[in-house]
């Protein structure tokens, strides 16, 4: 791999190799290794045009643990605010000899545009573009599920909430279907569901009680308010009653069902606090796996 902008069409063996690499990174860290000098002398740039806590921090940690230098580009104090165009910013930064650009942008397709414009030798990693893709989130979600339920062929997974605006849902579907999951259910109110043709590999179910019945993992999604018109925002109390994950709803899933959420979570809107913090919650495990998956991706793309 040279770039990672989406998981769509990525072969199963590539995804499995990245998950295996992430496990190897996790094992090395569990045995006390704090630094693996795989990327010594390499420079990685975090270029985030949208806010982030988990992705940006874990990419930084991942790169540092591999011995790379990290530059966190601060958009708020950059010349982008003086009208500099994206590609001028890109070429300016490239002139400082970068090895990888990790980009998050509200416009879908921006990472691929950067690939087309980037100088040879620079790898582009998508940290989330619009509602299109968040490939490292898809990988870390797949890794979290694999650690508990490795039998992908026989898994049922429900992805619930604002699917329409979710890049996480898209990358999760790409990862899980490539790994062999046959029963993927997408659930949300009609106004927040994608067109069925976009997801021929999934079942679209509007009723949450029906969608969660017997599943092995449920991935809850945040309302992506930043991608909605003000008039499309659902009433939050009514939304929670119909689409919030509480203990009663979780009881409809298979015993021990994994509760997942990419974060940030909105307590009392898409998930009840006692479920988010409960014994079945894997949410913080997902965050921890994010570091190992990002180490794996950086290693795969940049190691000589
Ligand atoms: N899951 C995720 O992308 O979280 P951040 O927006 O905090 O990076």
Boltz pocket constraint, residues with backbone or C-beta under 6 A from the ligand:
constraints:
  - pocket:
      binder: B
      contacts: [[A, 51], [A, 52], [A, 53], [A, 54], [A, 55], [A, 56], [A, 127], [A, 128], [A, 134], [A, 137], [A, 262], [A, 263], [A, 264]]
      max_distance: 6.0
